[in-house]
Amino acid sequence: MKISNRANAMQFSPIRKFNGMAIEAEAQGVKVYHLNIGQPDVKTPGCFMEAIKGFDKEVIAYAESGGITALQDAIIDYFKKYDISYERSDILVTAGGSEALTILFTSILDPGDEVLMVEPFYTNYDSFVKAACGKLVPITTSAENSYNYADREKIEQAITSNTRAICCINPGNPTGTVLSKKDMQLIVDIAKEHDLWIIADEVYREFAYDGRTAISFGNFEEAAERVVIVDSVSKRFSACGARIGCLVTKNEELQNVVMKIAQSRLCVSTLDQVGAAALYRLGPGYYEDVKAEYEGRRDAVYEEVMKIPGAFCKKPGGAFYMTVKLPVDDMEAFLTFLLKEYRVENETVLFAPEEGFYKTTGLGKDELRIAYVLQKEDLVKGVRLIRSGLEAFQNKK
């Protein structure tokens, strides 16, 4: 029996690719510091479970395909804080940001259509686009140029007659890049000139550091019909397992199309939506405390990373990831060594090799992504294991 070429072309997630080795090490009693995945250890706000406990219906029935009104209204009120006005019809509640992207690409792409994506990028984007029979076209950036991609020449060189959208993760994953208002205006102008969708992945919106502010593409009224915002409770509220996100657009034609797909999968978990509605109504104090925590973790990780001989890193301005270049030819081989052979006091470390975050062949082989989602002392231990492990790996050769 035949498996589709589309499915065979997809890759395993480089974020989870080495989980098996880590599990094997842990089964042998080894302590593994997980710096590979954006699973925060910050406590999920108690209002989530409190809201679910207060659910008093005798039957957990199907919700509306677009989402329960309590959650839609909470999302509307959340965006009002950023001077963005939405209606219920603008919001499709999804099973995490991932489903929002899957539904979106299915809705806007035909076979052979292209989507512009800045590399390095959140690796699952390539799979989302391939599943919709589209093609992801990279706009390459590097730490040496501060991961800047708001460059008219660079963007327009990648545009063809098949280009349908440009994706912007802001703040960025895996680089932590935060777009300025000027950067975003340029992207809006190019999208208008070339009739492109702007896919704004803003799930790390509150996590912008050093006095920066992550502006939303929803604030650009002149692009309201072409902007699609992807949002999620996973990172902002440390509720990754709740699997609640949303697709937000003022484009009525797109609203109708995404609803067709949403109705085919019936609805998103009713109880998780009840809990998520409470999360979206948290006050500003929550965001300030969590942002301060992640900013402190970033500083601790960056300080340790810069002690690694030969390391090169652009200090991230937001999100909770850091891309680091090391003097190695094959980061996956280095990580395999760490997980299978290297131990310090029966401890080792797991990170995400960054080759899989690039579309361009050969790039990222000497880079890794660190997710600073653990307590500071554990993050410091993890980076120190990378440093000492690198020396052992180089000496082994």
DODREN-90306 format. One line per 2 residues: number of its first residue (from 1); their letters; for each residue x, y, z of C-alpha. Coordinates in pm, whole numbers. Layout:
N
NUM = a = X Y Z  ...
// end
This chain:
397
1 = mk = 0 0 0  117 350 -85
3 = is = 200 639 146  160 986 -5
5 = nr = 466 1169 -134  343 1471 61
7 = an = 364 1282 391  697 1121 308
9 = am = 844 1466 236  776 1581 592
11 = qf = 1048 1564 857  1037 1453 1217
13 = sp = 1045 1746 1456  1407 1832 1541
15 = ir = 1271 1953 1873  1152 1602 1966
17 = kf = 1387 1398 1747  1627 1312 2030
19 = ng = 1365 1250 2297  1418 874 2269
21 = ma = 1785 906 2361  1696 1131 2654
23 = ie = 1433 885 2779  1686 603 2752
25 = ae = 1940 801 2954  1680 887 3218
27 = aq = 1581 520 3242  1943 456 3342
29 = gv = 1911 710 3622  2077 1001 3442
31 = kv = 1952 1354 3509  1879 1524 3174
33 = yh = 1831 1901 3157  1565 1958 2889
35 = ln = 1654 2276 2702  1507 2150 2376
37 = ig = 1137 2235 2392  934 2541 2482
39 = qp = 753 2374 2770  763 2634 3049
41 = dv = 793 2527 3411  612 2844 3522
43 = kt = 297 2740 3706  -22 2749 3500
45 = pg = -248 3013 3660  -492 2852 3903
47 = cf = -790 3022 3738  -768 2766 3455
49 = me = -858 2467 3672  -1091 2672 3890
51 = ai = -1298 2763 3586  -1316 2398 3478
53 = kg = -1417 2289 3828  -1697 2543 3812
55 = fd = -1839 2391 3493  -2188 2286 3600
57 = ke = -2340 2128 3289  -2454 1766 3324
59 = vi = -2340 1683 2970  -2012 1784 2806
61 = ay = -2167 1859 2469  -2014 1965 2140
63 = ae = -1923 2332 2143  -1984 2559 1846
65 = sg = -1724 2505 1574  -1599 2861 1607
67 = gi = -1557 2834 1983  -1763 2902 2294
69 = ta = -1880 3262 2327  -1721 3301 2672
71 = lq = -1378 3240 2520  -1440 3449 2210
73 = da = -1551 3740 2429  -1246 3701 2653
75 = ii = -1020 3710 2345  -1201 4021 2218
77 = dy = -1144 4195 2552  -780 4083 2555
79 = fk = -712 4245 2217  -888 4566 2326
81 = ky = -594 4619 2563  -379 4652 2250
83 = di = -626 4891 2082  -743 4623 1840
85 = sy = -1115 4572 1790  -1259 4233 1692
87 = er = -1600 4069 1680  -1693 3707 1754
89 = sd = -1714 3630 1383  -1346 3733 1347
91 = il = -1229 3462 1589  -1199 3091 1522
93 = vt = -1097 2895 1831  -859 2612 1739
95 = ag = -677 2319 1897  -366 2523 1964
97 = gs = -184 2757 1728  -79 2453 1526
99 = ea = -433 2375 1416  -486 2742 1336
101 = lt = -191 2728 1096  -301 2395 946
103 = il = -650 2528 877  -511 2856 743
105 = ft = -267 2701 496  -534 2460 374
107 = si = -758 2761 315  -517 2986 123
109 = ld = -287 2748 -67  -331 2546 -384
111 = pg = -70 2289 -496  252 2472 -582
113 = de = 164 2795 -403  442 2950 -197
115 = vl = 473 3095 151  764 3319 251
117 = mv = 920 3230 585  1219 3377 762
119 = ep = 1484 3119 846  1569 2995 1098
121 = fy = 1201 2937 1176  977 2728 1399
123 = tn = 1036 2397 1229  676 2275 1211
125 = yd = 589 2549 963  746 2344 685
127 = sf = 521 2048 768  210 2268 791
129 = vk = 279 2411 444  364 2073 290
131 = aa = 44 1923 430  -143 2189 232
133 = cg = 57 2098 -84  238 2430 -70
135 = kl = 604 2526 -78  788 2715 194
137 = vp = 1037 2966 52  1303 3083 298
139 = it = 1434 3433 358  1771 3363 516
141 = ts = 1897 3560 815  2188 3519 1054
143 = ae = 2309 3636 1393  2574 3841 1215
145 = ns = 2300 4066 1071  2087 4049 1389
147 = yn = 1840 3817 1212  1705 4121 1028
149 = ya = 1467 4043 743  1275 4369 709
151 = dr = 1466 4444 392  1269 4526 77
153 = ek = 1526 4384 -163  1566 4063 35
155 = ie = 1191 4003 59  1104 4098 -299
157 = qa = 1378 3873 -438  1189 3579 -286
159 = it = 848 3677 -426  721 3499 -737
161 = sn = 388 3473 -917  311 3179 -686
163 = tr = 370 3364 -359  57 3387 -148
165 = ai = 173 3489 201  456 3603 424
167 = cc = 482 3460 778  614 3664 1067
169 = in = 671 3514 1412  697 3816 1641
171 = pg = 872 3786 1883  1060 3517 1695
173 = np = 1119 3148 1748  1404 3038 1755
175 = tg = 1596 3368 1748  1397 3593 1983
177 = tv = 1394 3872 1724  1141 4150 1789
179 = ls = 1021 4353 1490  1007 4730 1519
181 = kk = 707 4931 1399  919 5048 1104
183 = dm = 1003 4685 1015  636 4589 1029
185 = ql = 528 4888 818  768 4776 545
187 = iv = 622 4424 550  269 4567 535
189 = di = 364 4786 238  519 4493 49
191 = ak = 219 4269 124  -19 4534 -12
193 = eh = 190 4589 -325  214 4216 -402
195 = dl = -132 4116 -272  -4 3881 0
197 = wi = -154 3753 321  37 3850 636
199 = ia = 40 3555 876  123 3702 1216
201 = de = 224 3438 1470  214 3641 1790
203 = vy = 200 3377 2062  495 3537 2250
205 = re = 347 3889 2231  404 3984 2596
207 = fa = 761 3854 2612  964 4147 2478
209 = yd = 1264 4259 2683  1495 4553 2748
211 = gr = 1212 4803 2715  1094 4668 2380
213 = ta = 726 4637 2290  600 4371 2053
215 = is = 350 4554 1830  73 4351 1670
217 = fg = 8 4343 1296  -353 4384 1403
219 = nf = -271 4750 1474  -219 4821 1103
221 = ee = -569 4916 989  -466 4953 624
223 = aa = -383 4580 620  -683 4455 818
225 = er = -821 4244 532  -492 4061 473
227 = vv = -365 4013 830  -430 3678 998
229 = iv = -322 3657 1363  -239 3323 1520
231 = ds = -260 3319 1898  -238 3054 2171
233 = vs = -254 3000 2548  39 2757 2541
235 = kr = 336 2985 2599  179 3300 2741
237 = fs = -7 3114 3014  214 2806 3046
239 = ac = -76 2589 2932  79 2390 2647
241 = ga = -130 2079 2716  -459 2268 2703
243 = ri = -430 2291 2322  -626 2612 2280
245 = gc = -539 2870 2019  -720 3089 1772
247 = lv = -713 3221 1418  -818 3586 1402
249 = tk = -907 3769 1081  -1137 4048 965
251 = ne = -1146 3904 612  -1502 3773 571
253 = el = -1419 3549 275  -1146 3377 476
255 = qn = -1377 3354 777  -1627 3157 570
257 = vv = -1364 2920 431  -1196 2841 763
259 = mk = -1536 2774 916  -1601 2504 656
261 = ia = -1288 2323 774  -1363 2390 1139
263 = qs = -1708 2237 1106  -1557 1922 955
265 = rl = -1362 1865 1279  -1671 1962 1483
267 = cv = -1520 2158 1772  -1236 2213 2017
269 = st = -1243 2067 2370  -1523 2237 2563
271 = ld = -1358 2218 2904  -1023 2350 2784
273 = qv = -1207 2645 2630  -1375 2716 2964
275 = ga = -1034 2725 3133  -877 2932 2854
277 = aa = -1147 3198 2887  -1034 3257 3245
279 = ly = -669 3282 3134  -742 3551 2876
281 = rl = -901 3762 3151  -592 3773 3371
283 = gp = -478 4123 3466  -155 4302 3367
285 = gy = 22 4196 3686  43 3839 3561
287 = ye = 219 3939 3238  462 4170 3414
289 = dv = 571 3900 3660  613 3629 3397
291 = ka = 800 3859 3159  1040 3959 3436
293 = ey = 1102 3591 3513  1188 3505 3152
295 = eg = 1401 3813 3107  1605 3710 3411
297 = rr = 1643 3359 3273  1754 3497 2937
299 = da = 2023 3704 3103  2150 3405 3304
301 = vy = 2166 3180 2996  2331 3443 2777
303 = ee = 2598 3509 3039  2686 3139 3051
305 = vm = 2670 3091 2674  2921 3370 2619
307 = ki = 3169 3181 2838  3180 2895 2585
309 = pg = 3499 2928 2375  3407 3000 2013
311 = af = 3035 3053 2080  2850 3321 1883
313 = ck = 2508 3441 1990  2282 3740 1930
315 = kp = 2112 3822 2259  1740 3766 2199
317 = gg = 1500 4054 2241  1193 3845 2316
319 = af = 1019 3504 2339  1213 3244 2541
321 = ym = 1459 3092 2295  1821 3152 2209
323 = tv = 2009 3048 1897  2377 2970 1955
325 = kl = 2651 2893 1702  2930 2663 1826
327 = pv = 3261 2550 1674  3128 2207 1566
329 = dd = 3064 2063 1220  2762 1852 1315
331 = me = 2543 1958 1607  2340 1637 1593
333 = af = 2657 1432 1638  2751 1650 1935
335 = lt = 2408 1605 2093  2423 1228 2038
337 = fl = 2756 1226 2221  2608 1419 2512
339 = lk = 2307 1192 2549  2481 859 2495
341 = ey = 2831 910 2634  2885 1231 2829
343 = rv = 2807 1257 3200  2907 1495 3479
345 = en = 2794 1365 3817  2547 1149 3625
347 = et = 2393 1450 3449  2372 1558 3085
349 = vl = 2175 1799 2867  1929 1799 2575
351 = fa = 1892 2091 2333  1747 2129 1982
353 = pe = 1995 2111 1692  1902 2392 1457
355 = eg = 1962 2238 1114  1594 2141 1108
357 = fy = 1496 2505 1163  1634 2592 819
359 = kt = 1495 2522 475  1824 2593 299
361 = tg = 2036 2277 286  2356 2293 490
363 = lg = 2259 2581 717  2226 2538 1092
365 = kd = 2456 2237 1124  2670 2432 1373
367 = el = 2380 2589 1563  2153 2492 1850
369 = ri = 1841 2634 2013  1809 2670 2389
371 = ay = 1464 2712 2542  1510 2899 2869
373 = vl = 1204 2751 3035  1362 2599 3348
375 = qk = 1469 2752 3677  1784 2966 3649
377 = ed = 2005 2722 3836  1901 2437 3606
379 = lv = 1953 2652 3297  2302 2745 3415
381 = kg = 2385 2379 3483  2256 2284 3139
383 = vr = 2468 2544 2958  2775 2448 3162
385 = li = 2723 2088 3053  2719 2207 2692
387 = rs = 3044 2393 2753  3229 2106 2922
389 = gl = 3075 1853 2685  3195 2052 2385
391 = ea = 3552 2037 2514  3522 1660 2566
393 = fq = 3367 1615 2221  3647 1812 2054
395 = nk = 3916 1620 2244  3754 1291 2145
397 = k = 3813 1373 1783
// end
